[in-house]
Amino acid sequence: MSRHTFYLPPEFFRSGKIIISGQDAFHISRVLRLKTGSSLHGITYDRRRLEMQIERTGKEIICRITGEETIKQQKKFFISLALSCPRPAVLDSLVPKLAELGCDLVQPLVTERCFSPSLAKFASGRYDRIAAQAVKHSGRTDPFLIKNPVALNDFLNSTGPEYPGWNKFFPYEGETENSLARSLEQTGNKAVFVIGPEGGFSCAEADKIKQAGFIPVSLGSNILKVETAALFALISFINRQCS
């Protein structure tokens, strides 16, 4: 993929033009020092690759579309992580790592023992921007999404229609026999993990997760933080898919 490739959210499309703003506009004009007439590539959230030519630079970069193609499906596996909301600073640092490693979707969860999510950061699109930057730097062409926080019960009620045929895993400190490695031996190419907070899920929450069809698995004898458990699960699944 071209080093001059940018991810184009829907708000960049205005009046038949691509109008790039914010950090991407600064990067184009001040770092890359591209001028009127320079060419760029853009990737849309619906998997289109656009060829663009700069018509005007400044605080906003105005481009016209000169070509378009649909990106062929490249990924052979898919993984979603439902995370009990950690500290906002932890989520800030975790999201880019998940994007770079190949996670497809992050669903923050509001649970009994989680940290209060920074709803203002979600409303402002901060995490969308963090994710987009990580996707751009990693060179991936498939989308990475981070959703707004939802209550655990709402998430569990939605897993049937949203994840048909997916393997569902529940890393749980109370599980001592069924390891994640053993469970992954029989898994398909789609998995969703539900990750608990630092204090763990309550007994009532754990029961609800099991009843929703999530398989309890052990990540080892040590208690892991949310971010460590998320990376452990993601890397374990990817390694299994690539082996």
C-alpha positions, -999 to 999 in steps of 0.1 A, spaced: 0 0 0 13 35 -8 29 54 20 5 83 10 -26 64 20 -53 78 43 -84 65 59 -115 84 49 -144 85 74 -178 95 60 -175 131 72 -146 137 47 -170 133 18 -187 166 10 -202 180 -22 -186 153 -44 -151 161 -30 -129 146 -4 -121 172 23 -94 160 46 -91 178 79 -74 175 113 -42 156 119 -43 141 84 -44 175 68 -15 186 89 5 155 80 -2 160 43 7 197 41 34 200 68 51 166 70 47 151 35 47 186 20 24 176 -8 12 203 -31 -17 209 -55 -17 182 -82 -1 156 -59 -17 121 -58 -30 103 -27 -47 70 -20 -77 68 3 -94 38 20 -130 40 30 -148 22 58 -168 2 32 -136 -12 17 -131 10 -14 -96 22 -24 -98 57 -40 -72 75 -61 -72 112 -54 -56 143 -66 -51 174 -44 -69 205 -57 -61 228 -27 -40 227 4 -44 245 37 -61 237 70 -82 214 49 -70 194 20 -95 193 -9 -92 164 -33 -110 151 -63 -115 114 -69 -97 102 -100 -102 64 -96 -119 38 -75 -117 0 -69 -131 -24 -44 -106 -40 -20 -106 -78 -23 -111 -97 10 -77 -105 24 -83 -116 59 -88 -153 66 -98 -149 103 -118 -125 124 -117 -116 161 -137 -93 183 -129 -83 219 -155 -72 244 -135 -55 272 -147 -44 306 -138 -7 305 -103 -1 319 -88 32 329 -91 57 300 -53 60 297 -51 22 294 -76 21 266 -58 49 249 -26 28 247 -44 -5 241 -65 4 211 -35 10 187 -19 -23 197 -51 -42 190 -55 -24 156 -19 -32 146 -22 -69 156 -53 -74 135 -83 -72 159 -115 -64 139 -137 -49 166 -135 -37 202 -167 -35 223 -162 -17 257 -184 -31 284 -198 -15 315 -196 -41 343 -199 -41 381 -162 -36 387 -150 -17 357 -137 18 356 -162 45 345 -157 50 307 -149 84 295 -181 89 274 -168 123 263 -139 107 246 -162 83 227 -186 111 218 -158 132 204 -145 104 181 -112 103 199 -110 65 198 -120 65 161 -91 88 154 -66 67 175 -77 36 157 -75 52 123 -39 63 129 -29 28 141 -46 13 110 -28 37 87 6 32 102 3 -6 102 -7 -7 65 -38 -29 70 -66 -24 44 -95 -39 64 -115 -18 89 -110 -17 126 -139 -5 147 -143 5 183 -179 8 195 -194 30 223 -197 13 257 -227 -9 264 -239 -27 295 -228 -63 298 -264 -76 296 -270 -56 264 -239 -71 249 -248 -107 258 -283 -102 244 -269 -92 211 -242 -119 206 -267 -143 190 -276 -122 160 -243 -103 158 -220 -134 160 -237 -163 143 -214 -193 140 -186 -176 160 -166 -193 187 -172 -175 220 -146 -175 247 -146 -163 283 -111 -160 299 -120 -167 335 -98 -169 366 -122 -194 381 -115 -219 353 -87 -243 361 -91 -272 336 -99 -259 302 -70 -239 288 -73 -214 260 -46 -233 240 -67 -265 242 -99 -247 232 -83 -231 202 -73 -265 188 -109 -270 177 -119 -234 169 -129 -220 135 -117 -188 120 -141 -164 139 -139 -158 176 -152 -133 201 -137 -129 236 -152 -113 266 -126 -99 290 -132 -90 326 -121 -60 347 -91 -60 370 -113 -71 399 -128 -98 378 -165 -104 370 -189 -110 398 -203 -145 402 -236 -134 388 -220 -118 358 -199 -149 352 -230 -171 353 -247 -149 327 -217 -150 304 -217 -188 305 -254 -190 299 -249 -168 268 -228 -196 253 -193 -183 261 -168 -211 270 -147 -205 301 -110 -208 295 -79 -203 315 -51 -180 305 -27 -195 331 -22 -194 368 -15 -156 371 -42 -129 373 -39 -107 343 -49 -70 338 -75 -62 312 -50 -51 286 -27 -81 292 -56 -106 289 -68 -89 257 -34 -91 240 -29 -126 252 -62 -138 238 -57 -119 205 -21 -132 199 -30 -168 209 -59 -168 184 -38 -153 156 -10 -177 162 -34 -206 160 -49 -194 128 -14 -189 112 0 -223 123 
